[in-house]
Amino acid sequence: MFMLIQLIIIIAVFAGVWKVFEKAGRKGWEGIIPIYNMYVLLLIIGKPVWWIILMFIPLVNLVIFIIVNIELAKRFGKDALYGLGLTFLGFIFFPILGFSDAQFQGGAGGAS
């Protein structure tokens, strides 16, 4: 039963991330490929691509993930608190962002 619940949560998160990327003008599958999804996310929010290197440095990566998620939330008209939710409770906040009526408000480099 526990594994079934985990599977449902994983599917919900993947679907939420897929929808977030589509709303940002990207292909949904780009959101579920490890490392590549971070590259595309940095393009979406307009941060330098070399930040991927920072995501592999312990403790620094936590700060970078917080900044990235806050910027992503802002691109969808949400506040910094929502960005913290994406960081620490992503399994809840990504599906909500993906399936809500929140629209990508442009900015950096969503569609390409």
Biopython code that builds the backbone (N, CA, C, O; Angstrom):
import numpy as np
from Bio.PDB.StructureBuilder import StructureBuilder

atoms = [
    (1, "MET", "N", (0.824, -1.201, 0.000)),
    (1, "MET", "CA", (0.000, 0.000, 0.000)),
    (1, "MET", "C", (0.870, 1.267, 0.000)),
    (1, "MET", "O", (0.583, 2.236, -0.704)),
    (2, "PHE", "N", (1.926, 1.234, 0.799)),
    (2, "PHE", "CA", (2.832, 2.375, 0.895)),
    (2, "PHE", "C", (3.496, 2.652, -0.457)),
    (2, "PHE", "O", (3.651, 3.807, -0.853)),
    (3, "MET", "N", (3.884, 1.588, -1.157)),
    (3, "MET", "CA", (4.530, 1.755, -2.458)),
    (3, "MET", "C", (3.553, 2.316, -3.493)),
    (3, "MET", "O", (3.951, 3.073, -4.379)),
    (4, "LEU", "N", (2.291, 1.950, -3.382)),
    (4, "LEU", "CA", (1.282, 2.482, -4.283)),
    (4, "LEU", "C", (1.110, 3.986, -4.077)),
    (4, "LEU", "O", (0.986, 4.742, -5.040)),
    (5, "ILE", "N", (1.104, 4.406, -2.825)),
    (5, "ILE", "CA", (1.003, 5.838, -2.507)),
    (5, "ILE", "C", (2.220, 6.577, -3.045)),
    (5, "ILE", "O", (2.089, 7.663, -3.610)),
    (6, "GLN", "N", (3.410, 5.990, -2.871)),
    (6, "GLN", "CA", (4.622, 6.610, -3.408)),
    (6, "GLN", "C", (4.547, 6.744, -4.927)),
    (6, "GLN", "O", (4.917, 7.779, -5.481)),
    (7, "LEU", "N", (4.076, 5.719, -5.584)),
    (7, "LEU", "CA", (3.950, 5.748, -7.043)),
    (7, "LEU", "C", (2.987, 6.839, -7.490)),
    (7, "LEU", "O", (3.255, 7.542, -8.464)),
    (8, "ILE", "N", (1.889, 6.982, -6.798)),
    (8, "ILE", "CA", (0.909, 8.028, -7.123)),
    (8, "ILE", "C", (1.526, 9.409, -6.952)),
    (8, "ILE", "O", (1.313, 10.291, -7.784)),
    (9, "ILE", "N", (2.289, 9.604, -5.882)),
    (9, "ILE", "CA", (2.955, 10.893, -5.642)),
    (9, "ILE", "C", (3.969, 11.181, -6.737)),
    (9, "ILE", "O", (4.035, 12.303, -7.238)),
    (10, "ILE", "N", (4.760, 10.182, -7.116)),
    (10, "ILE", "CA", (5.769, 10.367, -8.162)),
    (10, "ILE", "C", (5.104, 10.738, -9.487)),
    (10, "ILE", "O", (5.564, 11.645, -10.181)),
    (11, "ILE", "N", (4.040, 10.050, -9.831)),
    (11, "ILE", "CA", (3.326, 10.352, -11.076)),
    (11, "ILE", "C", (2.744, 11.761, -11.033)),
    (11, "ILE", "O", (2.788, 12.479, -12.032)),
    (12, "ALA", "N", (2.199, 12.163, -9.887)),
    (12, "ALA", "CA", (1.634, 13.512, -9.752)),
    (12, "ALA", "C", (2.719, 14.578, -9.911)),
    (12, "ALA", "O", (2.494, 15.603, -10.554)),
    (13, "VAL", "N", (3.891, 14.338, -9.327)),
    (13, "VAL", "CA", (4.986, 15.307, -9.439)),
    (13, "VAL", "C", (5.471, 15.392, -10.879)),
    (13, "VAL", "O", (5.662, 16.489, -11.403)),
    (14, "PHE", "N", (5.673, 14.239, -11.527)),
    (14, "PHE", "CA", (6.104, 14.250, -12.930)),
    (14, "PHE", "C", (5.088, 14.976, -13.798)),
    (14, "PHE", "O", (5.468, 15.771, -14.658)),
    (15, "ALA", "N", (3.816, 14.716, -13.588)),
    (15, "ALA", "CA", (2.773, 15.374, -14.373)),
    (15, "ALA", "C", (2.770, 16.877, -14.108)),
    (15, "ALA", "O", (2.607, 17.668, -15.038)),
    (16, "GLY", "N", (2.950, 17.279, -12.849)),
    (16, "GLY", "CA", (2.987, 18.696, -12.500)),
    (16, "GLY", "C", (4.161, 19.410, -13.135)),
    (16, "GLY", "O", (4.006, 20.501, -13.682)),
    (17, "VAL", "N", (5.342, 18.797, -13.065)),
    (17, "VAL", "CA", (6.534, 19.394, -13.670)),
    (17, "VAL", "C", (6.362, 19.466, -15.189)),
    (17, "VAL", "O", (6.730, 20.462, -15.811)),
    (18, "TRP", "N", (5.807, 18.419, -15.775)),
    (18, "TRP", "CA", (5.542, 18.388, -17.222)),
    (18, "TRP", "C", (4.684, 19.590, -17.616)),
    (18, "TRP", "O", (4.997, 20.296, -18.574)),
    (19, "LYS", "N", (3.603, 19.815, -16.872)),
    (19, "LYS", "CA", (2.688, 20.919, -17.171)),
    (19, "LYS", "C", (3.357, 22.282, -16.952)),
    (19, "LYS", "O", (3.116, 23.215, -17.718)),
    (20, "VAL", "N", (4.185, 22.405, -15.926)),
    (20, "VAL", "CA", (4.896, 23.669, -15.674)),
    (20, "VAL", "C", (5.787, 23.996, -16.863)),
    (20, "VAL", "O", (5.806, 25.135, -17.327)),
    (21, "PHE", "N", (6.518, 23.018, -17.355)),
    (21, "PHE", "CA", (7.401, 23.255, -18.496)),
    (21, "PHE", "C", (6.586, 23.612, -19.739)),
    (21, "PHE", "O", (6.982, 24.494, -20.501)),
    (22, "GLU", "N", (5.455, 22.938, -19.952)),
    (22, "GLU", "CA", (4.614, 23.273, -21.096)),
    (22, "GLU", "C", (4.057, 24.689, -20.992)),
    (22, "GLU", "O", (3.993, 25.409, -21.988)),
    (23, "LYS", "N", (3.657, 25.085, -19.789)),
    (23, "LYS", "CA", (3.154, 26.454, -19.603)),
    (23, "LYS", "C", (4.229, 27.489, -19.893)),
    (23, "LYS", "O", (3.935, 28.604, -20.324)),
    (24, "ALA", "N", (5.486, 27.105, -19.650)),
    (24, "ALA", "CA", (6.598, 28.027, -19.887)),
    (24, "ALA", "C", (7.048, 28.009, -21.350)),
    (24, "ALA", "O", (8.037, 28.651, -21.706)),
    (25, "GLY", "N", (6.327, 27.278, -22.190)),
    (25, "GLY", "CA", (6.652, 27.267, -23.609)),
    (25, "GLY", "C", (7.689, 26.239, -24.000)),
    (25, "GLY", "O", (8.238, 26.304, -25.100)),
    (26, "ARG", "N", (7.965, 25.299, -23.131)),
    (26, "ARG", "CA", (8.919, 24.235, -23.423)),
    (26, "ARG", "C", (8.164, 22.932, -23.633)),
    (26, "ARG", "O", (6.949, 22.877, -23.447)),
    (27, "LYS", "N", (8.869, 21.904, -24.013)),
    (27, "LYS", "CA", (8.260, 20.590, -24.148)),
    (27, "LYS", "C", (8.202, 19.948, -22.771)),
    (27, "LYS", "O", (9.150, 20.057, -21.993)),
    (28, "GLY", "N", (7.101, 19.283, -22.467)),
    (28, "GLY", "CA", (6.910, 18.699, -21.149)),
    (28, "GLY", "C", (7.948, 17.672, -20.765)),
    (28, "GLY", "O", (8.352, 17.602, -19.604)),
    (29, "TRP", "N", (8.388, 16.873, -21.724)),
    (29, "TRP", "CA", (9.362, 15.823, -21.419)),
    (29, "TRP", "C", (10.684, 16.393, -20.919)),
    (29, "TRP", "O", (11.435, 15.704, -20.228)),
    (30, "GLU", "N", (10.974, 17.652, -21.263)),
    (30, "GLU", "CA", (12.225, 18.269, -20.807)),
    (30, "GLU", "C", (12.266, 18.401, -19.286)),
    (30, "GLU", "O", (13.341, 18.513, -18.697)),
    (31, "GLY", "N", (11.112, 18.386, -18.664)),
    (31, "GLY", "CA", (11.052, 18.534, -17.218)),
    (31, "GLY", "C", (11.344, 17.272, -16.434)),
    (31, "GLY", "O", (11.544, 17.331, -15.221)),
    (32, "ILE", "N", (11.372, 16.127, -17.107)),
    (32, "ILE", "CA", (11.570, 14.885, -16.360)),
    (32, "ILE", "C", (12.914, 14.209, -16.642)),
    (32, "ILE", "O", (13.174, 13.120, -16.132)),
    (33, "ILE", "N", (13.757, 14.835, -17.439)),
    (33, "ILE", "CA", (15.086, 14.293, -17.726)),
    (33, "ILE", "C", (16.086, 14.913, -16.734)),
    (33, "ILE", "O", (16.311, 16.123, -16.759)),
    (34, "PRO", "N", (16.683, 14.090, -15.866)),
    (34, "PRO", "CA", (17.616, 14.627, -14.861)),
    (34, "PRO", "C", (18.749, 15.438, -15.492)),
    (34, "PRO", "O", (19.228, 15.104, -16.576)),
    (35, "ILE", "N", (19.160, 16.466, -14.835)),
    (35, "ILE", "CA", (20.203, 17.426, -15.185)),
    (35, "ILE", "C", (19.754, 18.302, -16.361)),
    (35, "ILE", "O", (19.855, 19.526, -16.288)),
    (36, "TYR", "N", (19.261, 17.690, -17.443)),
    (36, "TYR", "CA", (18.766, 18.486, -18.563)),
    (36, "TYR", "C", (17.614, 19.380, -18.110)),
    (36, "TYR", "O", (17.485, 20.510, -18.582)),
    (37, "ASN", "N", (16.777, 18.882, -17.197)),
    (37, "ASN", "CA", (15.667, 19.700, -16.718)),
    (37, "ASN", "C", (16.177, 20.940, -15.978)),
    (37, "ASN", "O", (15.549, 21.997, -16.036)),
    (38, "MET", "N", (17.297, 20.818, -15.293)),
    (38, "MET", "CA", (17.870, 21.985, -14.611)),
    (38, "MET", "C", (18.402, 22.989, -15.634)),
    (38, "MET", "O", (18.266, 24.200, -15.455)),
    (39, "TYR", "N", (19.007, 22.479, -16.704)),
    (39, "TYR", "CA", (19.482, 23.341, -17.781)),
    (39, "TYR", "C", (18.320, 24.151, -18.372)),
    (39, "TYR", "O", (18.409, 25.370, -18.521)),
    (40, "VAL", "N", (17.241, 23.455, -18.703)),
    (40, "VAL", "CA", (16.073, 24.117, -19.297)),
    (40, "VAL", "C", (15.441, 25.077, -18.294)),
    (40, "VAL", "O", (15.020, 26.174, -18.663)),
    (41, "LEU", "N", (15.373, 24.672, -17.038)),
    (41, "LEU", "CA", (14.805, 25.539, -16.003)),
    (41, "LEU", "C", (15.599, 26.836, -15.878)),
    (41, "LEU", "O", (15.018, 27.909, -15.715)),
    (42, "LEU", "N", (16.918, 26.741, -15.955)),
    (42, "LEU", "CA", (17.744, 27.949, -15.912)),
    (42, "LEU", "C", (17.467, 28.841, -17.125)),
    (42, "LEU", "O", (17.474, 30.067, -17.011)),
    (43, "LEU", "N", (17.224, 28.230, -18.276)),
    (43, "LEU", "CA", (16.848, 29.020, -19.459)),
    (43, "LEU", "C", (15.505, 29.715, -19.237)),
    (43, "LEU", "O", (15.337, 30.884, -19.583)),
    (44, "ILE", "N", (14.551, 28.982, -18.653)),
    (44, "ILE", "CA", (13.217, 29.541, -18.425)),
    (44, "ILE", "C", (13.268, 30.759, -17.519)),
    (44, "ILE", "O", (12.602, 31.761, -17.780)),
    (45, "ILE", "N", (14.057, 30.674, -16.453)),
    (45, "ILE", "CA", (14.083, 31.777, -15.486)),
    (45, "ILE", "C", (15.135, 32.829, -15.807)),
    (45, "ILE", "O", (15.202, 33.856, -15.131)),
    (46, "GLY", "N", (15.957, 32.593, -16.823)),
    (46, "GLY", "CA", (16.927, 33.599, -17.255)),
    (46, "GLY", "C", (18.183, 33.680, -16.419)),
    (46, "GLY", "O", (18.803, 34.740, -16.329)),
    (47, "LYS", "N", (18.559, 32.590, -15.817)),
    (47, "LYS", "CA", (19.806, 32.559, -15.048)),
    (47, "LYS", "C", (20.895, 31.920, -15.902)),
    (47, "LYS", "O", (20.595, 31.174, -16.835)),
    (48, "PRO", "N", (22.154, 32.207, -15.589)),
    (48, "PRO", "CA", (23.247, 31.642, -16.398)),
    (48, "PRO", "C", (23.279, 30.112, -16.322)),
    (48, "PRO", "O", (23.041, 29.529, -15.264)),
    (49, "VAL", "N", (23.570, 29.485, -17.436)),
    (49, "VAL", "CA", (23.589, 28.029, -17.514)),
    (49, "VAL", "C", (24.707, 27.436, -16.644)),
    (49, "VAL", "O", (24.583, 26.303, -16.177)),
    (50, "TRP", "N", (25.776, 28.174, -16.425)),
    (50, "TRP", "CA", (26.870, 27.644, -15.610)),
    (50, "TRP", "C", (26.449, 27.409, -14.154)),
    (50, "TRP", "O", (27.197, 26.800, -13.389)),
    (51, "TRP", "N", (25.267, 27.883, -13.765)),
    (51, "TRP", "CA", (24.761, 27.613, -12.412)),
    (51, "TRP", "C", (24.555, 26.122, -12.172)),
    (51, "TRP", "O", (24.478, 25.680, -11.026)),
    (52, "ILE", "N", (24.466, 25.344, -13.252)),
    (52, "ILE", "CA", (24.341, 23.890, -13.094)),
    (52, "ILE", "C", (25.503, 23.354, -12.272)),
    (52, "ILE", "O", (25.324, 22.450, -11.456)),
    (53, "ILE", "N", (26.683, 23.904, -12.483)),
    (53, "ILE", "CA", (27.860, 23.468, -11.710)),
    (53, "ILE", "C", (27.634, 23.718, -10.227)),
    (53, "ILE", "O", (28.004, 22.889, -9.396)),
    (54, "LEU", "N", (27.033, 24.848, -9.889)),
    (54, "LEU", "CA", (26.775, 25.168, -8.486)),
    (54, "LEU", "C", (25.790, 24.202, -7.848)),
    (54, "LEU", "O", (25.787, 24.026, -6.630)),
    (55, "MET", "N", (24.957, 23.577, -8.666)),
    (55, "MET", "CA", (23.967, 22.640, -8.142)),
    (55, "MET", "C", (24.589, 21.334, -7.665)),
    (55, "MET", "O", (23.912, 20.516, -7.043)),
    (56, "PHE", "N", (25.864, 21.134, -7.949)),
    (56, "PHE", "CA", (26.556, 19.927, -7.502)),
    (56, "PHE", "C", (27.458, 20.167, -6.299)),
    (56, "PHE", "O", (28.139, 19.246, -5.847)),
    (57, "ILE", "N", (27.473, 21.383, -5.778)),
    (57, "ILE", "CA", (28.297, 21.719, -4.616)),
    (57, "ILE", "C", (27.415, 21.694, -3.370)),
    (57, "ILE", "O", (26.447, 22.449, -3.276)),
    (58, "PRO", "N", (27.751, 20.820, -2.409)),
    (58, "PRO", "CA", (26.922, 20.733, -1.200)),
    (58, "PRO", "C", (26.755, 22.088, -0.507)),
    (58, "PRO", "O", (27.684, 22.894, -0.472)),
    (59, "LEU", "N", (25.595, 22.321, 0.027)),
    (59, "LEU", "CA", (25.153, 23.547, 0.695)),
    (59, "LEU", "C", (24.933, 24.695, -0.288)),
    (59, "LEU", "O", (23.937, 25.411, -0.188)),
    (60, "VAL", "N", (25.846, 24.876, -1.230)),
    (60, "VAL", "CA", (25.642, 25.900, -2.258)),
    (60, "VAL", "C", (24.412, 25.524, -3.079)),
    (60, "VAL", "O", (23.619, 26.383, -3.465)),
    (61, "ASN", "N", (24.268, 24.221, -3.338)),
    (61, "ASN", "CA", (23.129, 23.779, -4.151)),
    (61, "ASN", "C", (21.797, 24.111, -3.492)),
    (61, "ASN", "O", (20.825, 24.405, -4.187)),
    (62, "LEU", "N", (21.736, 24.072, -2.188)),
    (62, "LEU", "CA", (20.495, 24.417, -1.494)),
    (62, "LEU", "C", (20.116, 25.877, -1.765)),
    (62, "LEU", "O", (18.958, 26.185, -2.045)),
    (63, "VAL", "N", (21.094, 26.754, -1.678)),
    (63, "VAL", "CA", (20.851, 28.173, -1.946)),
    (63, "VAL", "C", (20.436, 28.381, -3.401)),
    (63, "VAL", "O", (19.516, 29.148, -3.681)),
    (64, "ILE", "N", (21.111, 27.700, -4.325)),
    (64, "ILE", "CA", (20.791, 27.838, -5.746)),
    (64, "ILE", "C", (19.391, 27.322, -6.034)),
    (64, "ILE", "O", (18.638, 27.957, -6.773)),
    (65, "PHE", "N", (19.027, 26.162, -5.452)),
    (65, "PHE", "CA", (17.682, 25.622, -5.672)),
    (65, "PHE", "C", (16.610, 26.557, -5.131)),
    (65, "PHE", "O", (15.548, 26.708, -5.735)),
    (66, "ILE", "N", (16.887, 27.181, -3.997)),
    (66, "ILE", "CA", (15.927, 28.140, -3.445)),
    (66, "ILE", "C", (15.760, 29.329, -4.403)),
    (66, "ILE", "O", (14.638, 29.739, -4.701)),
    (67, "ILE", "N", (16.874, 29.874, -4.877)),
    (67, "ILE", "CA", (16.820, 31.011, -5.798)),
    (67, "ILE", "C", (16.085, 30.629, -7.085)),
    (67, "ILE", "O", (15.233, 31.377, -7.564)),
    (68, "VAL", "N", (16.415, 29.473, -7.635)),
    (68, "VAL", "CA", (15.793, 29.017, -8.883)),
    (68, "VAL", "C", (14.283, 28.856, -8.707)),
    (68, "VAL", "O", (13.506, 29.288, -9.558)),
    (69, "ASN", "N", (13.872, 28.238, -7.608)),
    (69, "ASN", "CA", (12.445, 28.011, -7.405)),
    (69, "ASN", "C", (11.688, 29.303, -7.104)),
    (69, "ASN", "O", (10.534, 29.449, -7.507)),
    (70, "ILE", "N", (12.318, 30.230, -6.408)),
    (70, "ILE", "CA", (11.678, 31.528, -6.178)),
    (70, "ILE", "C", (11.514, 32.267, -7.511)),
    (70, "ILE", "O", (10.471, 32.870, -7.760)),
    (71, "GLU", "N", (12.530, 32.220, -8.358)),
    (71, "GLU", "CA", (12.425, 32.858, -9.673)),
    (71, "GLU", "C", (11.358, 32.189, -10.535)),
    (71, "GLU", "O", (10.629, 32.864, -11.262)),
    (72, "LEU", "N", (11.268, 30.862, -10.455)),
    (72, "LEU", "CA", (10.238, 30.153, -11.201)),
    (72, "LEU", "C", (8.852, 30.578, -10.719)),
    (72, "LEU", "O", (7.952, 30.827, -11.522)),
    (73, "ALA", "N", (8.695, 30.658, -9.414)),
    (73, "ALA", "CA", (7.404, 31.091, -8.859)),
    (73, "ALA", "C", (7.061, 32.497, -9.347)),
    (73, "ALA", "O", (5.913, 32.768, -9.699)),
    (74, "LYS", "N", (8.041, 33.382, -9.370)),
    (74, "LYS", "CA", (7.796, 34.750, -9.837)),
    (74, "LYS", "C", (7.374, 34.779, -11.301)),
    (74, "LYS", "O", (6.550, 35.607, -11.689)),
    (75, "ARG", "N", (7.927, 33.885, -12.118)),
    (75, "ARG", "CA", (7.568, 33.823, -13.541)),
    (75, "ARG", "C", (6.111, 33.397, -13.736)),
    (75, "ARG", "O", (5.520, 33.610, -14.794)),
    (76, "PHE", "N", (5.550, 32.792, -12.691)),
    (76, "PHE", "CA", (4.152, 32.387, -12.749)),
    (76, "PHE", "C", (3.254, 33.281, -11.893)),
    (76, "PHE", "O", (2.106, 32.934, -11.614)),
    (77, "GLY", "N", (3.784, 34.429, -11.482)),
    (77, "GLY", "CA", (2.992, 35.387, -10.723)),
    (77, "GLY", "C", (2.821, 35.030, -9.259)),
    (77, "GLY", "O", (1.925, 35.551, -8.594)),
    (78, "LYS", "N", (3.659, 34.159, -8.756)),
    (78, "LYS", "CA", (3.580, 33.748, -7.348)),
    (78, "LYS", "C", (4.659, 34.486, -6.564)),
    (78, "LYS", "O", (5.550, 35.111, -7.139)),
    (79, "ASP", "N", (4.560, 34.401, -5.238)),
    (79, "ASP", "CA", (5.528, 35.108, -4.399)),
    (79, "ASP", "C", (6.666, 34.180, -3.958)),
    (79, "ASP", "O", (6.693, 32.997, -4.296)),
    (80, "ALA", "N", (7.608, 34.756, -3.190)),
    (80, "ALA", "CA", (8.774, 34.006, -2.728)),
    (80, "ALA", "C", (8.379, 32.845, -1.818)),
    (80, "ALA", "O", (9.048, 31.812, -1.810)),
    (81, "LEU", "N", (7.317, 33.002, -1.065)),
    (81, "LEU", "CA", (6.868, 31.923, -0.191)),
    (81, "LEU", "C", (6.450, 30.702, -1.017)),
    (81, "LEU", "O", (6.701, 29.565, -0.617)),
    (82, "TYR", "N", (5.829, 30.934, -2.143)),
    (82, "TYR", "CA", (5.463, 29.836, -3.038)),
    (82, "TYR", "C", (6.734, 29.176, -3.571)),
    (82, "TYR", "O", (6.789, 27.955, -3.718)),
    (83, "GLY", "N", (7.745, 29.979, -3.857)),
    (83, "GLY", "CA", (9.033, 29.437, -4.310)),
    (83, "GLY", "C", (9.672, 28.548, -3.262)),
    (83, "GLY", "O", (10.277, 27.529, -3.595)),
    (84, "LEU", "N", (9.544, 28.925, -1.994)),
    (84, "LEU", "CA", (10.041, 28.067, -0.920)),
    (84, "LEU", "C", (9.239, 26.774, -0.853)),
    (84, "LEU", "O", (9.786, 25.709, -0.565)),
    (85, "GLY", "N", (7.952, 26.871, -1.119)),
    (85, "GLY", "CA", (7.119, 25.667, -1.186)),
    (85, "GLY", "C", (7.580, 24.742, -2.307)),
    (85, "GLY", "O", (7.625, 23.524, -2.130)),
    (86, "LEU", "N", (7.924, 25.315, -3.464)),
    (86, "LEU", "CA", (8.456, 24.511, -4.563)),
    (86, "LEU", "C", (9.753, 23.819, -4.163)),
    (86, "LEU", "O", (10.015, 22.691, -4.579)),
    (87, "THR", "N", (10.559, 24.494, -3.359)),
    (87, "THR", "CA", (11.842, 23.934, -2.942)),
    (87, "THR", "C", (11.672, 22.813, -1.938)),
    (87, "THR", "O", (12.234, 21.731, -2.111)),
    (88, "PHE", "N", (10.909, 23.059, -0.899)),
    (88, "PHE", "CA", (10.869, 22.115, 0.221)),
    (88, "PHE", "C", (9.671, 21.164, 0.189)),
    (88, "PHE", "O", (9.709, 20.111, 0.824)),
    (89, "LEU", "N", (8.626, 21.513, -0.528)),
    (89, "LEU", "CA", (7.442, 20.661, -0.650)),
    (89, "LEU", "C", (7.036, 20.551, -2.111)),
    (89, "LEU", "O", (5.861, 20.679, -2.456)),
    (90, "GLY", "N", (8.018, 20.315, -2.957)),
    (90, "GLY", "CA", (7.791, 20.261, -4.392)),
    (90, "GLY", "C", (6.761, 19.230, -4.802)),
    (90, "GLY", "O", (6.056, 19.423, -5.793)),
    (91, "PHE", "N", (6.658, 18.137, -4.058)),
    (91, "PHE", "CA", (5.688, 17.090, -4.388)),
    (91, "PHE", "C", (4.256, 17.583, -4.238)),
    (91, "PHE", "O", (3.328, 16.962, -4.758)),
    (92, "ILE", "N", (4.069, 18.688, -3.535)),
    (92, "ILE", "CA", (2.744, 19.301, -3.412)),
    (92, "ILE", "C", (2.621, 20.500, -4.360)),
    (92, "ILE", "O", (1.628, 20.637, -5.074)),
    (93, "PHE", "N", (3.637, 21.360, -4.357)),
    (93, "PHE", "CA", (3.548, 22.633, -5.060)),
    (93, "PHE", "C", (3.706, 22.536, -6.577)),
    (93, "PHE", "O", (3.087, 23.321, -7.296)),
    (94, "PHE", "N", (4.519, 21.593, -7.096)),
    (94, "PHE", "CA", (4.649, 21.477, -8.551)),
    (94, "PHE", "C", (3.350, 21.025, -9.205)),
    (94, "PHE", "O", (2.952, 21.613, -10.210)),
    (95, "PRO", "N", (2.666, 19.997, -8.673)),
    (95, "PRO", "CA", (1.370, 19.665, -9.284)),
    (95, "PRO", "C", (0.354, 20.809, -9.189)),
    (95, "PRO", "O", (-0.422, 21.034, -10.118)),
    (96, "ILE", "N", (0.364, 21.525, -8.069)),
    (96, "ILE", "CA", (-0.566, 22.653, -7.941)),
    (96, "ILE", "C", (-0.256, 23.715, -8.993)),
    (96, "ILE", "O", (-1.166, 24.224, -9.648)),
    (97, "LEU", "N", (1.028, 24.052, -9.159)),
    (97, "LEU", "CA", (1.421, 25.058, -10.145)),
    (97, "LEU", "C", (1.112, 24.586, -11.564)),
    (97, "LEU", "O", (0.639, 25.361, -12.395)),
    (98, "GLY", "N", (1.382, 23.318, -11.831)),
    (98, "GLY", "CA", (1.159, 22.785, -13.170)),
    (98, "GLY", "C", (-0.304, 22.725, -13.565)),
    (98, "GLY", "O", (-0.652, 22.998, -14.714)),
    (99, "PHE", "N", (-1.162, 22.370, -12.620)),
    (99, "PHE", "CA", (-2.572, 22.170, -12.961)),
    (99, "PHE", "C", (-3.478, 23.326, -12.546)),
    (99, "PHE", "O", (-4.690, 23.266, -12.752)),
    (100, "SER", "N", (-2.902, 24.376, -11.965)),
    (100, "SER", "CA", (-3.712, 25.543, -11.616)),
    (100, "SER", "C", (-3.870, 26.436, -12.844)),
    (100, "SER", "O", (-3.376, 26.116, -13.925)),
    (101, "ASP", "N", (-4.554, 27.540, -12.668)),
    (101, "ASP", "CA", (-4.734, 28.470, -13.782)),
    (101, "ASP", "C", (-3.599, 29.488, -13.866)),
    (101, "ASP", "O", (-3.688, 30.441, -14.640)),
    (102, "ALA", "N", (-2.535, 29.304, -13.082)),
    (102, "ALA", "CA", (-1.379, 30.198, -13.135)),
    (102, "ALA", "C", (-0.769, 30.155, -14.531)),
    (102, "ALA", "O", (-0.569, 29.080, -15.097)),
    (103, "GLN", "N", (-0.477, 31.319, -15.077)),
    (103, "GLN", "CA", (0.082, 31.417, -16.419)),
    (103, "GLN", "C", (1.514, 31.914, -16.356)),
    (103, "GLN", "O", (1.866, 32.743, -15.518)),
    (104, "PHE", "N", (2.331, 31.393, -17.257)),
    (104, "PHE", "CA", (3.698, 31.863, -17.371)),
    (104, "PHE", "C", (3.670, 33.309, -17.849)),
    (104, "PHE", "O", (3.049, 33.626, -18.863)),
    (105, "GLN", "N", (4.343, 34.174, -17.116)),
    (105, "GLN", "CA", (4.276, 35.599, -17.416)),
    (105, "GLN", "C", (5.511, 36.073, -18.167)),
    (105, "GLN", "O", (5.922, 37.229, -18.070)),
    (106, "GLY", "N", (6.077, 35.160, -18.905)),
    (106, "GLY", "CA", (7.212, 35.537, -19.756)),
    (106, "GLY", "C", (8.454, 35.840, -18.964)),
    (106, "GLY", "O", (8.683, 35.310, -17.877)),
    (107, "GLY", "N", (9.228, 36.688, -19.531)),
    (107, "GLY", "CA", (10.496, 36.974, -18.905)),
    (107, "GLY", "C", (11.572, 36.291, -19.713)),
    (107, "GLY", "O", (11.621, 36.389, -20.939)),
    (108, "ALA", "N", (12.397, 35.624, -19.022)),
    (108, "ALA", "CA", (13.654, 35.109, -19.550)),
    (108, "ALA", "C", (13.561, 34.348, -20.864)),
    (108, "ALA", "O", (13.568, 34.972, -21.925)),
    (109, "GLY", "N", (13.479, 33.069, -20.832)),
    (109, "GLY", "CA", (13.594, 32.317, -22.070)),
    (109, "GLY", "C", (12.701, 31.117, -22.142)),
    (109, "GLY", "O", (13.178, 30.023, -22.441)),
    (110, "GLY", "N", (11.443, 31.269, -21.883)),
    (110, "GLY", "CA", (10.529, 30.148, -21.896)),
    (110, "GLY", "C", (10.518, 29.399, -23.209)),
    (110, "GLY", "O", (11.029, 28.282, -23.288)),
    (111, "ALA", "N", (9.958, 29.979, -24.217)),
    (111, "ALA", "CA", (9.863, 29.303, -25.509)),
    (111, "ALA", "C", (11.136, 29.492, -26.306)),
    (111, "ALA", "O", (11.774, 30.544, -26.269)),
    (112, "SER", "N", (11.482, 28.445, -27.024)),
    (112, "SER", "CA", (12.643, 28.577, -27.922)),
    (112, "SER", "C", (12.436, 27.736, -29.150)),
    (112, "SER", "O", (13.295, 27.707, -30.031)),
]
sb = StructureBuilder()
sb.init_structure("model")
sb.init_model(0)
sb.init_chain("A")
sb.init_seg("    ")
for serial, (resi, resn, name, xyz) in enumerate(atoms, 1):
    if name == "N":
        sb.init_residue(resn, " ", resi, " ")
    sb.init_atom(name, np.array(xyz, "f"), 0.0, 1.0, " ", f" {name:<3s}", serial, name[0])
structure = sb.get_structure()
